[in-house]
Amino acid sequence: MQEILTAVTYLVVWLLCERVIGIESGLVNLIVSLGAAVGVYVFIAVRDHRKKKESGEP
């Protein structure tokens, strides 16, 4: 689930940058999209780790 959400985030942010914001540079789109996707991936990983730690799972 985490990987699917990351891929969807990448595509959505890419389209937002290209269509809504109007960024024409492919490199900037790539950096912003990858940054958002990695951020979502890390956020979900940290949240899951904290949930496991609170519930006492190894």
C-alpha positions as CSV (number, residue, x, y, z in Angstrom):
1,M,0.0,0.0,0.0
2,Q,2.8,2.4,0.9
3,E,4.5,2.0,-2.5
4,I,1.2,2.5,-4.4
5,L,0.5,5.7,-2.5
6,T,4.0,6.9,-3.2
7,A,3.6,6.3,-7.0
8,V,0.3,8.0,-7.0
9,T,1.7,11.0,-5.1
10,Y,4.5,11.2,-7.7
11,L,2.1,11.3,-10.6
12,V,-0.3,13.8,-9.0
13,V,2.4,16.2,-8.0
14,W,4.0,16.0,-11.5
15,L,0.6,16.9,-13.1
16,L,0.0,19.7,-10.5
17,C,3.4,21.2,-11.3
18,E,2.9,20.9,-15.1
19,R,-0.8,21.9,-15.5
20,V,-1.8,24.0,-12.4
21,I,1.4,25.7,-11.4
22,G,2.8,25.9,-14.9
23,I,6.4,24.8,-14.3
24,E,7.8,24.0,-17.7
25,S,11.2,22.7,-16.6
26,G,11.3,18.9,-16.6
27,L,14.1,18.8,-14.1
28,V,12.2,21.0,-11.6
29,N,9.1,18.8,-12.1
30,L,11.2,15.7,-11.5
31,I,12.8,17.1,-8.3
32,V,9.6,18.4,-6.8
33,S,7.6,15.2,-7.7
34,L,10.3,12.9,-6.3
35,G,10.7,15.0,-3.2
36,A,7.0,14.8,-2.5
37,A,6.9,11.0,-3.2
38,V,9.9,10.3,-0.9
39,G,8.4,12.6,1.7
40,V,5.1,10.6,1.7
41,Y,7.0,7.3,1.8
42,V,9.1,8.4,4.8
43,F,6.0,9.9,6.6
44,I,4.1,6.6,6.3
45,A,7.1,4.5,7.4
46,V,7.6,6.7,10.5
47,R,3.9,6.6,11.3
48,D,3.8,2.8,11.0
49,H,6.9,2.4,13.1
50,R,5.4,4.6,15.9
51,K,2.2,2.6,15.8
52,K,4.1,-0.7,16.2
53,K,6.2,0.8,19.0
54,E,3.1,2.0,20.9
55,S,1.3,-1.4,20.6
56,G,4.4,-3.3,21.8
57,E,5.0,-5.3,18.7
58,P,8.6,-6.3,18.1
